[in-house]
Amino acid sequence: MANHPIVCTDQYLDPTLTRTADRDPHLRKALFSVPFSMYDCVPSLPRPTLQTPHGLSECLAKMTSRIVLISAFCCILGFLVRSADAVGTDDPRVRLTDEQRLYKELLRNYDRNTRPVYNASHPVNVNISISLTQIFDVEEKNQVLTTNIWLDQSWKDEKLGWDPAHYNNLTVLRIPCNNIWLPDIVLYNSAEDYTGGYMEALAMVSYDGTVFWPPIVKFRSTCEIDITYYPFDDQLCKMKFGSWAYDGSQVDVFNTTKGVDLTNFVRNGEWELLSVKSIRHNIRYPCCSEMFPDVTFWIHLKRRTLYYTYNVIIPCVMLSILTMVGFWIRPESGEKVSLGLTVLLAFSVFMLLIAENMPATSNFVPLIGIYLTTVMALTSFSVIMAVVTSNINLRGFKEVDLPRWLRKLIIVCAKINCMKLAYVTTADCGTVDDRHGKEKYYQMHTTFSNDSGCALIDYENNSTKQKCEMHGNSTEHVQGEVGVCNDSWVTREILARLQMLVDKEEEKERSDLVCKRWMEAAEVIDRCLFWLFIFGTLFSTIILLVVIPSIRPYDNHGDIVAT
């Protein structure tokens, strides 16, 4: 019996399936319009029993389940396809914002790796300005300036323009800076590497294609520090910005007319900001034949001196006063040298503290260093002269009189210092006393035969023979006793012993006079050195710390010429 295709009817279907097909017209159409063979529907039945109703219903149930699964799969696939098509098209069922539509339209076929000009012969003009917000530090030793600025950059992107009327008058759109072209503006005199890059701030794009990008950057730039007038110095540091890869024919940079914005500037405790100016340069470098433009910002700073006045200058002046006080100590005291050495060590410590903050350069010598060196030199000189005056003070014990030139010098110095000399004179020590002693001894021997014992009495009392006449002795009585006195050996012995005592007393007085002369000379020299040290200290302090800082050229860096 041949296998003829048949069509399923209600008599071969399961009643439940039939009721389901009545409710679903699509299922009913599929069931009653699909041709099939009886043997295919009921494969378990033998060929002679193909028209058994039970086998046909089982076959239809299996086929129905398969059709339902296939239909569900097709519905899900169709929904996904329609959703994907609606995202990429202006499907009215998926609504986009104006900024979304504009963003997709602007970045369609946009290449951020090429310059945004349609004509390659036209340059991209980049306007650069900065908003200085803070000066972190000026490192004199490393010669580095650390600042925090807002680097404002603006240029025109010909590929980022639109008609605001098509987007509900939308004139400015914020776009992530990584999605558009950015100029390669770098700090030429940077003291750090360039691996960090700038802050990824949003770029503000206007409808005419103008792009404004203001990243916040912390720069560490090199700065040649001139410490000649330290701590009364002012520094001029520059920050040079320009394109690194593009020459002037491709990317041209300009400084804006508004200059530098200081509205958000935070004052620094050590440095005072005097002025900031920007100048454009056009330079040809040895590597290339093209001109490379740049914009250089000059920052003029002045150091605040209050900290250094209280911590460096005033202690130095106080140490200088201690050195002056050392001259009032008596020369025979050994504390003069000890005090001078202590002050000298203190100055050395200040010198080391200042040297730690100064750059190791031989181009400049700081003013405070010159002042400390000068005061240290005066202190060293005072220590040396303290040793000299101590030696002069003790030189009298050698019983050597002052030289004639030294006596004249001491007399002149005493007159200058308004000092009265008690022992130092132009005459040699002992000359007048010896002459008076010899005259007295001669008078004693010449008058001894005439005055009997009165000459001895007069010699002892340091008086003349007229004192003997006041006692009422007559001339005749004296002449009567002359012979007795001349013949007495006791008188000669007494005279010899008296002469020895007189000589010793005169020698002692002469030694004391010599010592007092040397001590007086040491005091005069010490007083002269005291005034000399005062004048030297005051002169160096006024000249180095007052006059030179006040007349220094504040604008010695101001002669800046744009090239």
Solvent accessible surface area in square Angstrom, and as a share of the most:
residue,aa,sasa,rsa
1,M,196,0.87
2,A,62,0.48
3,N,79,0.40
4,H,122,0.54
5,P,101,0.63
6,I,51,0.26
7,V,82,0.47
8,C,1,0.01
9,T,56,0.33
10,D,74,0.38
11,Q,127,0.56
12,Y,32,0.12
13,L,13,0.06
14,D,56,0.29
15,P,90,0.57
16,T,81,0.47
17,L,21,0.11
18,T,26,0.15
19,R,135,0.49
20,T,49,0.28
21,A,0,0.00
22,D,84,0.44
23,R,177,0.65
24,D,57,0.29
25,P,92,0.58
26,H,150,0.67
27,L,18,0.09
28,R,90,0.33
29,K,148,0.63
30,A,26,0.21
31,L,0,0.00
32,F,46,0.19
33,S,69,0.45
34,V,55,0.32
35,P,95,0.60
36,F,26,0.11
37,S,18,0.12
38,M,7,0.03
39,Y,20,0.08
40,D,102,0.53
41,C,7,0.04
42,V,4,0.03
43,P,108,0.68
44,S,100,0.64
45,L,49,0.24
46,P,80,0.50
47,R,127,0.46
48,P,119,0.75
49,T,61,0.35
50,L,12,0.06
51,Q,122,0.54
52,T,46,0.26
53,P,80,0.50
54,H,140,0.62
55,G,5,0.05
56,L,0,0.00
57,S,20,0.13
58,E,89,0.40
59,C,23,0.14
60,L,0,0.00
61,A,55,0.43
62,K,116,0.49
63,M,47,0.21
64,T,16,0.09
65,S,59,0.38
66,R,163,0.59
67,I,51,0.26
68,V,83,0.48
69,L,128,0.64
70,I,110,0.56
71,S,53,0.34
72,A,51,0.39
73,F,136,0.56
74,C,74,0.44
75,C,92,0.55
76,I,109,0.55
77,L,92,0.46
78,G,23,0.22
79,F,125,0.52
80,L,105,0.52
81,V,79,0.45
82,R,131,0.48
83,S,47,0.31
84,A,69,0.53
85,D,83,0.43
86,A,8,0.06
87,V,108,0.62
88,G,69,0.66
89,T,83,0.48
90,D,140,0.73
91,D,22,0.11
92,P,128,0.80
93,R,182,0.66
94,V,66,0.38
95,R,229,0.84
96,L,59,0.29
97,T,82,0.48
98,D,38,0.20
99,E,95,0.42
100,Q,84,0.37
101,R,90,0.33
102,L,0,0.00
103,Y,72,0.28
104,K,105,0.45
105,E,87,0.39
106,L,13,0.06
107,L,41,0.20
108,R,155,0.57
109,N,149,0.77
110,Y,33,0.12
111,D,64,0.33
112,R,102,0.37
113,N,115,0.59
114,T,69,0.40
115,R,36,0.13
116,P,0,0.00
117,V,24,0.14
118,Y,167,0.63
119,N,70,0.36
120,A,80,0.62
121,S,86,0.55
122,H,92,0.41
123,P,53,0.33
124,V,3,0.02
125,N,79,0.41
126,V,0,0.00
127,N,59,0.30
128,I,0,0.00
129,S,4,0.02
130,I,0,0.00
131,S,6,0.04
132,L,1,0.00
133,T,12,0.07
134,Q,60,0.27
135,I,1,0.01
136,F,79,0.33
137,D,59,0.31
138,V,3,0.02
139,E,41,0.19
140,E,19,0.09
141,K,116,0.49
142,N,99,0.51
143,Q,57,0.25
144,V,11,0.06
145,L,0,0.00
146,T,9,0.05
147,T,0,0.00
148,N,34,0.17
149,I,0,0.00
150,W,87,0.31
151,L,0,0.00
152,D,11,0.06
153,Q,1,0.00
154,S,24,0.15
155,W,6,0.02
156,K,116,0.49
157,D,0,0.00
158,E,70,0.32
159,K,50,0.21
160,L,0,0.00
161,G,40,0.38
162,W,29,0.10
163,D,67,0.35
164,P,24,0.15
165,A,75,0.58
166,H,128,0.57
167,Y,24,0.09
168,N,118,0.60
169,N,116,0.60
170,L,32,0.16
171,T,60,0.35
172,V,53,0.31
173,L,8,0.04
174,R,129,0.47
175,I,0,0.00
176,P,58,0.36
177,C,4,0.02
178,N,74,0.38
179,N,54,0.27
180,I,0,0.00
181,W,8,0.03
182,L,44,0.22
183,P,7,0.05
184,D,47,0.24
185,I,3,0.02
186,V,29,0.17
187,L,2,0.01
188,Y,51,0.19
189,N,22,0.11
190,S,29,0.19
191,A,39,0.30
192,E,86,0.39
193,D,102,0.53
194,Y,123,0.47
195,T,121,0.70
196,G,73,0.70
197,G,57,0.54
198,Y,57,0.22
199,M,98,0.44
200,E,127,0.57
201,A,14,0.11
202,L,96,0.48
203,A,0,0.00
204,M,52,0.23
205,V,0,0.00
206,S,30,0.19
207,Y,99,0.38
208,D,72,0.37
209,G,1,0.01
210,T,49,0.29
211,V,0,0.00
212,F,71,0.30
213,W,11,0.04
214,P,35,0.22
215,P,0,0.00
216,I,80,0.41
217,V,15,0.09
218,K,116,0.49
219,F,15,0.06
220,R,63,0.23
221,S,0,0.00
222,T,63,0.37
223,C,8,0.05
224,E,131,0.59
225,I,1,0.01
226,D,27,0.14
227,I,2,0.01
228,T,48,0.28
229,Y,45,0.17
230,Y,8,0.03
231,P,1,0.01
232,F,28,0.12
233,D,2,0.01
234,D,7,0.03
235,Q,1,0.00
236,L,27,0.13
237,C,1,0.01
238,K,78,0.33
239,M,0,0.00
240,K,29,0.12
241,F,0,0.00
242,G,0,0.00
243,S,4,0.02
244,W,174,0.61
245,A,76,0.59
246,Y,52,0.20
247,D,20,0.10
248,G,18,0.17
249,S,74,0.48
250,Q,65,0.29
251,V,0,0.00
252,D,22,0.11
253,V,0,0.00
254,F,70,0.29
255,N,48,0.25
256,T,38,0.22
257,T,149,0.87
258,K,126,0.53
259,G,21,0.21
260,V,24,0.14
261,D,44,0.23
262,L,76,0.38
263,T,112,0.65
264,N,72,0.37
265,F,46,0.19
266,V,84,0.48
267,R,181,0.66
268,N,25,0.13
269,G,73,0.70
270,E,61,0.27
271,W,4,0.01
272,E,67,0.30
273,L,34,0.17
274,L,73,0.36
275,S,50,0.32
276,V,27,0.16
277,K,89,0.38
278,S,24,0.15
279,I,25,0.13
280,R,69,0.25
281,H,21,0.10
282,N,57,0.29
283,I,53,0.27
284,R,140,0.51
285,Y,59,0.23
286,P,143,0.90
287,C,109,0.65
288,C,48,0.29
289,S,87,0.56
290,E,79,0.35
291,M,60,0.27
292,F,22,0.09
293,P,6,0.04
294,D,1,0.00
295,V,0,0.00
296,T,4,0.02
297,F,1,0.01
298,W,49,0.17
299,I,0,0.00
300,H,25,0.11
301,L,0,0.00
302,K,61,0.26
303,R,2,0.01
304,R,67,0.24
305,T,40,0.23
306,L,122,0.61
307,Y,146,0.56
308,Y,23,0.09
309,T,41,0.24
310,Y,138,0.52
311,N,72,0.37
312,V,20,0.12
313,I,18,0.09
314,I,69,0.35
315,P,32,0.20
316,C,0,0.00
317,V,53,0.31
318,M,114,0.51
319,L,25,0.13
320,S,1,0.00
321,I,87,0.44
322,L,83,0.41
323,T,6,0.03
324,M,27,0.12
325,V,75,0.43
326,G,10,0.09
327,F,17,0.07
328,W,153,0.54
329,I,50,0.25
330,R,118,0.43
331,P,5,0.03
332,E,79,0.36
333,S,35,0.23
334,G,57,0.54
335,E,107,0.48
336,K,9,0.04
337,V,41,0.23
338,S,55,0.36
339,L,48,0.24
340,G,6,0.06
341,L,86,0.43
342,T,85,0.49
343,V,3,0.01
344,L,40,0.20
345,L,123,0.61
346,A,30,0.23
347,F,0,0.00
348,S,37,0.24
349,V,83,0.48
350,F,36,0.15
351,M,64,0.28
352,L,120,0.60
353,L,95,0.47
354,I,12,0.06
355,A,59,0.45
356,E,113,0.51
357,N,84,0.43
358,M,15,0.07
359,P,10,0.06
360,A,112,0.87
361,T,43,0.25
362,S,115,0.74
363,N,120,0.62
364,F,49,0.20
365,V,88,0.51
366,P,20,0.13
367,L,8,0.04
368,I,1,0.00
369,G,5,0.05
370,I,69,0.35
371,Y,0,0.00
372,L,0,0.00
373,T,72,0.42
374,T,43,0.25
375,V,0,0.00
376,M,42,0.19
377,A,59,0.46
378,L,38,0.19
379,T,0,0.00
380,S,37,0.24
381,F,85,0.35
382,S,8,0.05
383,V,17,0.10
384,I,105,0.53
385,M,35,0.15
386,A,7,0.05
387,V,81,0.46
388,V,58,0.33
389,T,0,0.00
390,S,26,0.17
391,N,90,0.46
392,I,25,0.13
393,N,6,0.03
394,L,96,0.48
395,R,93,0.34
396,G,0,0.00
397,F,144,0.60
398,K,135,0.57
399,E,91,0.41
400,V,78,0.45
401,D,29,0.15
402,L,3,0.02
403,P,53,0.33
404,R,139,0.51
405,W,167,0.59
406,L,15,0.07
407,R,5,0.02
408,K,113,0.48
409,L,85,0.42
410,I,0,0.00
411,I,30,0.15
412,V,80,0.46
413,C,23,0.14
414,A,2,0.02
415,K,149,0.63
416,I,129,0.65
417,N,26,0.13
418,C,120,0.72
419,M,43,0.19
420,K,197,0.84
421,L,48,0.24
422,A,79,0.61
423,Y,80,0.30
424,V,5,0.03
425,T,66,0.38
426,T,83,0.48
427,A,44,0.34
428,D,64,0.33
429,C,8,0.05
430,G,8,0.08
431,T,66,0.38
432,V,65,0.37
433,D,74,0.38
434,D,70,0.36
435,R,119,0.43
436,H,90,0.40
437,G,20,0.19
438,K,150,0.63
439,E,85,0.38
440,K,79,0.34
441,Y,83,0.32
442,Y,149,0.57
443,Q,100,0.45
444,M,10,0.04
445,H,87,0.39
446,T,58,0.34
447,T,29,0.17
448,F,26,0.11
449,S,44,0.28
450,N,89,0.46
451,D,18,0.09
452,S,9,0.05
453,G,32,0.31
454,C,16,0.10
455,A,5,0.04
456,L,35,0.17
457,I,92,0.46
458,D,9,0.05
459,Y,40,0.15
460,E,104,0.47
461,N,80,0.41
462,N,104,0.53
463,S,39,0.25
464,T,84,0.49
465,K,95,0.40
466,Q,126,0.56
467,K,78,0.33
468,C,11,0.06
469,E,111,0.50
470,M,161,0.72
471,H,133,0.59
472,G,67,0.64
473,N,68,0.35
474,S,56,0.36
475,T,90,0.52
476,E,128,0.58
477,H,102,0.46
478,V,18,0.10
479,Q,122,0.54
480,G,59,0.57
481,E,65,0.29
482,V,25,0.14
483,G,42,0.41
484,V,108,0.62
485,C,28,0.17
486,N,61,0.31
487,D,119,0.62
488,S,34,0.22
489,W,181,0.64
490,V,69,0.40
491,T,24,0.14
492,R,148,0.54
493,E,79,0.36
494,I,73,0.37
495,L,24,0.12
496,A,51,0.39
497,R,145,0.53
498,L,36,0.18
499,Q,55,0.24
500,M,103,0.46
501,L,112,0.56
502,V,39,0.23
503,D,67,0.35
504,K,133,0.56
505,E,93,0.42
506,E,53,0.24
507,E,91,0.41
508,K,130,0.55
509,E,97,0.43
510,R,77,0.28
511,S,20,0.13
512,D,63,0.33
513,L,46,0.23
514,V,0,0.00
515,C,24,0.14
516,K,87,0.37
517,R,8,0.03
518,W,8,0.03
519,M,60,0.27
520,E,19,0.09
521,A,0,0.00
522,A,0,0.00
523,E,63,0.28
524,V,0,0.00
525,I,29,0.14
526,D,8,0.04
527,R,80,0.29
528,C,34,0.20
529,L,18,0.09
530,F,18,0.08
531,W,110,0.39
532,L,102,0.51
533,F,6,0.03
534,I,26,0.13
535,F,128,0.53
536,G,22,0.21
537,T,5,0.03
538,L,89,0.44
539,F,137,0.57
540,S,8,0.05
541,T,26,0.15
542,I,86,0.44
543,I,54,0.27
544,L,20,0.10
545,L,16,0.08
546,V,87,0.50
547,V,52,0.30
548,I,49,0.25
549,P,10,0.06
550,S,73,0.47
551,I,125,0.64
552,R,14,0.05
553,P,67,0.42
554,Y,87,0.33
555,D,100,0.52
556,N,62,0.32
557,H,52,0.23
558,G,36,0.35
559,D,134,0.69
560,I,36,0.18
561,V,116,0.67
562,A,59,0.46
563,T,111,0.64
